[in-house]
Amino acid sequence: MARPRVLVTRSIPEPGPSLLQAACEVHIWPEALPPPRAALLEAVRGCHGLLSLLTDRIDAEVMDVAGPQLRVISNLAVGVDNIDLQAAARRGIAVGHTPGVLTEATADLTWALLLAAARRIVEGERYVRAGEWQTWDPLLLLGTDVYGATLGIIGFGRIGQAVARRAQGFGMRVLYHSRRTMPSEVTAQAVDLPTLLRESDIISLHAPLTPATHHLINRDTIRLIKPGAILINTARGALVETAALLEALRAGHLAAAALDVTDPEPLPADHPLLALPNCIVVPHIGSASRQTRARMAEIAARNLLAGVHGAPLPHAVALPAPSAEE
């Protein structure tokens, strides 16, 4: 019996490739950048399974070009906003993701960015390298206290709660805004969005990207934010209206921002955000520890293997009820 054919849209860490190669005919896209649209459509033809990344737009066209034998799409990410879930539901294609495993790594990075922005670490490092450090100065690079500050968390799922746990060690007051009140092992107060924006010294975004959260942070909501607050985004770039963020940072309404994700992503090298001293941007590395990425690859591979063999996915996405055909 022929082995199932699967496409992996980028090189991924072990043990992902080895698990797949032991049971499937595997094609791994070899380039550093995602496959261009035409190349993706050509490579997916005849595949029983597709292991995708959040940079790949997996829509009805991709599914139809793959063919009716496509059984599973396994996304190497928690979020699946790059996949048309309605189209998958209509075609009976299972969709998998990698929840839970990257929670702590992403929370760690959130705190790295939070502390770096509050205490102006990147500005200070550049100041030293530029040869500008002459003496101790009581007015040099004054930042914001973290200990005892109010932290506002938008989106209080696994990652948001992990960020809140870390805040306990800093004696912070924690507010959160979420679609529903969440049980939590940490002391945190559920509030509406305007209250969170007005009262938080530091705001950290951990909401999924949906039509309701697209540009959640925009010109109108930024006006509600306490002057001098700091914004952290390690969720999805499009939660923030980039032009509005740029205006708020330039005007000094926001003291700083630290972004692991951007809109667009990546930002062009000449984007004005990258010229601002009070904006830290890193290249979407929230889950980028060796241990976490290896576990993500393993989960994605096991989701794919289950799907191509008609078994339930270990980490399946709940698909919407199929709507009318296109």
Secondary structure, 3 states (H helix, E strand, C coil): CCCCEEEECCCCCCCHHHHHHCCCEEEECCCCCCCCHHHHHHHHCCCCEEEECCCCCECHHHHHHHCCCCCEEEECCCCCCCECHHHHHHHCCEEECCCCCCHHHHHHHHHHHHHHHHCCHHHHHHHHHCCCCCCCCCCCCCCCCCCCCEEEEECCCHHHHHHHHHHHCCCCEEEEECCCCCCCCCCCEECCHHHHHHHCCEEEECCCCCCCCCCCECHHHHHHCCCCEEEEECCCHHHECHHHHHHHHHHCCEEEEEECCCCCCCCCCCCHHHHCCCEEECCCCCCCCHHHHHHHHHHHHHHHHHHHCCCCCCCECCCCCCCCCC
